[in-house]
Amino acid sequence: MRKRFEQQLRFGQISISEVQVNLKNRSAFTKLILALQHLFVTSEYNEKIFRVLEDKILKDKKRTGRPGMDLWIIFVLAQTRLCMNLNYDDLHHMANNDKLLRQIMGIEFDNYYSIEPIEFEYQNILDNVSLLDDETVRDLNQIVVEMGHDVFKKKEEEPLRLKTDSFVVESNVHFPTDYNLLWDSARKCIDIVGKFTKKHQKLTGWRKISYWHRKLKREMRALAQIGRKGGGNKKERLLKAATNYINTANAFLSKLENEKHNLPLSDIKDIDLQIELEYYRSMLIKHIDLVERRLIKEEKIPHHEKVFSIFEPYTEWINKGKQHPNVELGKNFQITTDQFNLAIDYKIMENEVDKSTVVSLGDRVLRRYKVASWSFDKGFFSKVNKEILSLYVDNVAIRKMGRLTKAEKEEENQAEFKKLCNKHSAVESNINELEHRGLSRCPDKGYEHFKRYLGLGVCAYNLHKIGSELLRIEREKIIRRAA
C-alpha cells in the first residue's frame, strides 16, 4: 500500500523540513528544492497536493498489499525530470546518487548509522512517474499557482495582469516525406514479423525476411538521392526509381496479406503484435497510395490526407511564418502568464489558430481570477474576441492585423495600450524558460504522455519561479541579519 510519505523517522534520517540548501547556489535545482520544501512544510498546500495524488493513484485500491513508491517521491521525481530537462537515465542516476534530491524525497540517512540505502530501479521510476495523467497534473499546477501567489504576496483582491501567447512543442519525430514514411511502415511490419519468427521457430514462409528489409531500404535510399540531387533526365530517373520502389512495396504487401493468417495467436503478446501489425499494414497501404499519386500520377496531395509521423500520428505540420525554423512538427501550445510570471493557464491546441481559442480561454480564466489587463499578439485578434473580453476586462490590448481605421489608430496610440503591448514581450522570456524546462521537444511516446509531459513542464516552471523568489527572500534575510 502506498503512503503519502514516511512519517516515522528512523535513526539518521533527515527530516524534509530540515533539509539545508546552499543559498549561494543559483542553479535551477536549488530553486526547485526550495519550492518543494516550502510546498511540503506548508500544511494547506501539502494537504491539497496529497489529496489530488491520492484521488488519482490510490482510487479504488485496497489499503493492503506490498508498499509502493510514496506519493511524495513520485511528485518530486516528476518535477525534477522536467525542471532539469532530464531523460530517465539521468533521473535514475540522480534518484540514487544525488544527496540533496534524496533528502527532499525523505530517503537519505546519515552514514554514521550504516543503514542500507533505499535505491530505485530504472523501470520503477518510469512506471510510477507515468501514473500521473494530464487532468491530475492540471490540478497539481493550480495548487502550485495558489502557493506562488502566496509567496509573491499577492493580495486576495488584487487583479491579475495577464499575457497570452503560443509556441510549438515539437514531437520526437524525423522530418517526414511520403517515401520515408512508406519505409517506416514496411520496416515496422518486417520487425513485427521477425518477432513472430523468433518466438515461434516452426513458423514458415518468411525465410527471405532480411531480403525484403535490404531491398526496400535500398530502393527508398535510391529514390531519396535522386529527389535530393539534380542531374540530367531527373524526371525520368525519379519516375523509374519511384516505380521500382512501389512495385517492391506492393510485392511485400501481397506477401504480408497472404501470410498474416498463418501467424499464431498463442497468448496475449501475440494478439498485441497482431494489432500492431494491422496498424502498420494500414499505414503501408496508405503511403504506397500517396507515393504513387504524387510521384507517378503527379497529383497534389491535399493536406488533410497527409500523415506526418506513423509513430506520433497527432503531429501537426506548423508554419508560423518564421524564417528559422520555417516549419515545426508538433503541437501549438498556448500559455498565459501573470505579473508574477507564473503560468496560470495552458492549452494544447488541436488544429486551431490563435484567434479561435480566445473565447474558451477567457471562459476558463475569468471563472477563477479577477483580471485587470490582458495582452495578446496580432494572431489573436478578431473584432468579436476583443468585444467579448472587453465586457469583463478593463484593459484589453490586441493589435489588429492589416490596415487600421482612424478610431483604431487612436486606440492603439493611447498610453495604456502602448504600455501593455510593451510589457507583453515578457511572455517571450516565459516561453524561452519553458523550453529550458523541457518544453522544446517532447521525448515521450504517445499523445497521452505528450499531454502529461507538457503539464509537468508548466508545473516545474512554476516551481522554479517560486523557488527563485524564495531564494531572493532568504538572501535578503541574511543581508538584514548581517547589517
N, C-alpha and C positions, 0 to 999 in steps of 0.2 A: 504494500500500500504506500502510495506517495505521501510525503509530508510537505507542508509549506516550506519549512526549513528545520534544521536540527536545533531544538530549543534547549536540550540538556547538554551543556558544555562538558567536555571531557578534559582531563588533565592536559595542560599545554595547549589547549585550543584557544585561538584568538577570537574574541567576540567581534562581530561585524561592526558594531558601533565604536569599537576601539581601534579600528584599522588606522594606521598613521600613513599619511600621504606627504611626499616631498613637495612642499608648496613652491619651491624654486623651479620645479619642472613644469613646463607649459605644454607638454605633449597632449594629444587628443586622449590618450589612455588615462592620464592623470585626471583630466576633466570628467571623463566618463565615470571613473571610480568615485569621485566626489559626488556626482549626481546620483549614482546608485546608492551610495551610503546615505545621502540625505533622504532619498526615497524610502529606504529601509527603516530608518530611525524615526521618520515622521509617521505616527500611528495612523493618521487619517488616510494618507495615500497608500501606506503599507497594506491596510485592510482592503482598500478598493482594488489594488493590484492583485492580491491573492484571491479575492472573490471572483474576479474575471478569469484568472488562471484555473481556479477550481471548477468554475462553470463549464469551461472548455475541456480540460484534461481529465477531471475526476467525475464528470457527469455520467450517471448510470454505471459507475464502477463500484464493486463491493469494497468495503473497508477491511479486507483481509488479503492475504497473499504476500508474496515476497516484496520487499521495499523497492520502489523505483527511484529514479532520479528526482531530487527535491525540486519543487516548482520554482524556487528562487534561483537555483543553479541553471535551470532551463532558460529563465528570463535573462540572467546575466550573460550566459554564453551566446544567446541570440543577439543581444545588444553589442557585445564585444566583437562578434564577427562583422557586423555592419559598420560599427563606428571606426574600427581599424581597417576595414575593407580587406578582410582575410578570407582565404579559402579554408576548407575544412581541415586540411592537413596542418596549416599554421595554427588554427584554433585548437586542434587536438594537442599540438605541442605546448601552446600556452596554458591550456587547462591542466596539464600535468607538470609543468615546469615553472610557470611564472608565479612567483611568491605572492605578489600583490593581488593578482587575479584570484588565486586560491584563498587568500584572506577574505576578499569581499564575497566569495561564494560560501565562506564559513567552513572550509575543509582543511585549513592549514594548521599544523601543530608545531609546537616548539620541539626542536631536535633533541633537547635535553631528556625528554621522556621516552625517546626511542619507540614511538608509536608508528606502526606501519602506515605509510601514506595512502590516502584514497586516490586511485588512478582510474581514468576513463578510457574505454576503447573508442577507436575512431567511429565505428558503426553505432555505438551507444550515443555519442554526441549527435551524429547525423539524424538518427531516428527520433530522438527526444526534441531537438530543435524543430523538426518537421511536424511535430504535433500541433504547433500553433497554426492558425489559419488567418485569412485576411480580415474577417469580421472581428476576431479576438484581438488582432493587432490594432485595429482601428479603436477599439475600446481602451486598450492599453495606452495608445497615443493620446486620447482625450484626457486620461488621468495625468499623464506626464505634462500636458499643456497646462492643466489646472495647477499642478505643482510649480511649473515655470512661472506662471503669473504671480503665484505667492512669493517666489524667490525674487522676482523682479519688482516686488512691492506694488503691484497693480491694485489700485483702489477698486472696491467692489463695483461701484457705479461708473468707473472710468471707461469710456467707449474705446473701441479699438480703431486703429488707423491701418487699413489693410492694403496689401499689394498682391495682385494675381498675375501669374504668367504660366507658360507651359514650355516644356522641353522634351526631348526624345530620350527615353531609356532604351538602349539597344538590347535586342535578344542575342543570345550566343549562337549566331548563325554565320555561315560564309556567304559571300556575295552570290546571289542566285542568277543562273541562266537556265533556260529550259533544258538544254542538253546535259548540264551537270546535275540538275535535279533528276533527270531520267537515269543518269548513272547512279545517283544516291539510292533511288528506288530499286534498281536492279541489284545493286551491291547488297542492300539490306535483305532482299529476297534470297540472295545466294548465301548470306551469313546465316539466316534462319534455317534454310535447308541443310546447311553444314552442321548446325546444332542437332538436327534430327539424325543425320547420318552418323554423327559421333556418338549419340546416345543409343541409337538402335543400329547395331552393327550389321544386322541382316537386311537392312533396307537397301533395295536395289534401284537401278535406274539413274543414279547420279555419279557414275564413275568419272565423268568429264566435268565435274563442277568447277575445278580450277581453270579448265579451258574457257568456260563461259566468263569467268571473272577476268582473265587476261584479255580475251578478245574484246569484251565490252569496254574495258578501260582503255585499251589501245585505240579503239575507234573513236571514243569520246575525246581523247587527247589529240588525235589527228584532226578532228573537226574543230576543236578549240584553237589549235595552232593556225589553221587556215583562216579562221574568223578573226584572229588577233593580228595577223600579218597581212601584208599586201602581196604584190606579185602579179604576174600575167595570168590571165584566164581565171581570176579568183572566183568569179561567179560559178563557172563550170566545175572547178575543183571543189568548191563548197557544196554544190549540189550533189556531186558524186560521193563525197565523204558523208553527207547527211543521209543519203540513200543507203549506203553500206551500214551506217550506224543503226538506222531504223529497221533495216532488214534483219540485222543480228538481234536487236532488241525484240522484234516480233517473233523470231525463231525461239529465243529464250522464253518468251511469254507462252508460246504454244507448248513448249516442253513443260513449263510450270503448270499449265492448265491440265495437261494430260496426266501428270504425276502427282498432283496435290491430293487426289483422292486416296492415294496409296500411303500417305503419311499417317503414322499411327497416332492413336489417341488413348494412350495407356494411363495417363494421370493428368492432374490439373496443370502441370507445367507444359504438357503437350498441347492442351487446349489454349493456354495463353500464347504459345508460339503460333498456333493456327490463327488466332485472332490478329496477332501482329503481322503475320504473313499476308493475311487478307487485306489489311490496310495498305501495306507497301505494294501489293499487287495492283490495287486500285490506283495508287499513285503512279505506278509504272504505266498502266493503260492511259492515264490522263496525259502524261508527259510524252509518250510516243505520239499521241494525237497532236499535242502542242508543237512539238518539233517538226512534225510532218506538215502541219498547216503553215508554220512560219517560214521554214527554210525551203520546202519543196513547192507548196502551193502559193507561197509568198502572200499569205494573209496577214493582216494586222490583228493581233490578238487583243480582245477587249480586256481592260484592266481587271474587271471583276472575275474573269476566268483564271487569272494567274494565281499561283501559289508561290510564296517567296521562301518557304522552307518546309520540307516534309517532316522535319523533326519538331519544329515550333510553328505549327500552322496558323497561330494567332498573329504572327509577324506581319506588320504593315510596311509598305514602301512609302516613306515620308520624305517629301521635298518641301522644306520650309523656306526656300529661296536664298539659302546661304551659299557662299562660294566654297567654303571648306568646313565640313563636307557638304557636297551638293545633294547627296541622298543619304538617308539614315534608315536602318532596318530595325524596327522595334515597335514601341507604342508611345504615343503622346501622353505625357504625364503633367497634369495641372497641379500647381501648388499655390497656396495662399498663405502669406506670412503677415504678422502684425508688427507694431512698432518695436517690439522686443526681439524681432527676428525669429520668433517661434512659428513653426508651420502648424497652423490651426486646422487646415483642411487640405485634402489631396484627393485626386481622382485620376484613374486610368481612363483615357478617352477611347471609346470604341468606334473607330471610323467616323470621328466627329471633328469638326473645325471649332476653333476657339469660341466664335460668337454664338454657336448653338448651345453652349454649356452655361451661359451666364445666368439664365433664369433658375435652373436647377441648383447652381452654385449659391445664388442668393437665398433660395429657399432653405438650403442646408445650414448656411452660416447665420442668417438672421434669426433663425429659431433659437440659436444658442447664445448669440452675442449681440450686444448693442454696438453699432458701428457708426463712427463719426465721419470717416472718409474712406474712399475706396478708389484705387487707381488701377488702370489696365493699359495694355498697349493697343495699337491700332487694330490688331487682328480680332479683338473682342467687340469692336464697335458695330452696333446697329441702332437705329433710332428707337426701336421697341425696347432693347436692352437698357438703354440709357434712361428712358422714361420710367420703366418699371423700378429700376434701382433708385432713382431719384425720389420715389414715393416714400422710401424707408431710410435713405442715407442722405445726409445734408450735402455732402460734397462728393460728387462722382466725377472722376477725371478719366475720360476715354477719348483720345484723339481720333478724329474722323479721318478715314482714308479718302483720298481724292480731293476735289475742289470744295472749298468752304464757302458758305453763304456769308453775307455781311454780319448777321447775328452770330453765326458760329465763330467767325474770326474774333468778334468782340469777346465772346465767352472764353475762347482759348487764350486770349491776351490778358485775362484777369490775373491778378497777382496770386490768388489762392489756387487757381487751376495750374499755373506755371509751377508753383511751389510743389504741388502734389506730383506733377509729371517729373520734376527734377528728383524728387525723393523716390519715385518709382524705380529708378535704376538700381536701388539697393537690392531689389529682388533678384537681380542677376548675380550678385555675390552670394545670395542664399542658394541659388541654383548651383553655382560653382562648388559651394561647400557640400551640398547634397551629392554631387558627383564624386567628391572625395570621400563621402560616407558610403560609397559603393553603388550609387545610382547612375553610373556612367554606362555600365553594361551588366546585365543580369546573367550570372553563370548557371543558375538553377534551371532545371528542365521541367517543362510543363507550365500551363497557364496559371494553375492554382498556386504553384510555387513561385511563379513570377509575381503574382499579386502580393503574396506574403512577403517576398523579398523587398518589394518597394515600400510596403508599410513598415517593415522593420527598419529600413533605411531612414525613413522620416522620423521614426521614434528615436533612433540612435542620434540623428541630427539634433533633435530637440534636447536630448540628454546632454549632448556635447555643449550646446548653447547654455544650458542651465549650469553645467559644471564650470564653464568659463566664468559665469557671473559669481558662482560660489567661491572660485579661486580668487577673484578680484576682491570679494568681501573679506576673505580670510587674510589676504595680504594687507589690506587696509587696517585690519585689527592689529596685525603685527607692527605696522608702522606707528599706529597710535600708542601702543604699549611702549615702544622704543622711545617715543617722544616724551 
